[in-house]
Amino acid sequence: MTEPQLDSIVRSVLQKFVNRATFGKQKYGTDLDRQDLGVLDWIQHAQEEHMDAILYLEKLKQTLISQEELLSKLSRPSSTSAK
């Protein structure tokens, strides 16, 4: 069986997963094959990760809104232009 041809985005994401797994193993000394957590622990971890993701998205959203507002102000003709 031949390996599928993956586009650059998929390859990039796969490499990020490998890097994250390597980092996690080095930092925490364990990986997702660990057996010391129960289902509720895994749910808690997932909830915390998703809450962090929502915070990051909100930060990015507010940053983009601020930038758009600034650009809008800069692109408006000045109402005090000389006659």
Buried (B, 14 or more C-beta within 10 A) or exposed (E): EEEEEEEEEEEEEEEEEEEEEEEEEEEEEEEEEEEEEEEEEEEEEEEEEEEEEEEEEEEEEEEEEEEEEEEEEEEEEEEEEEE
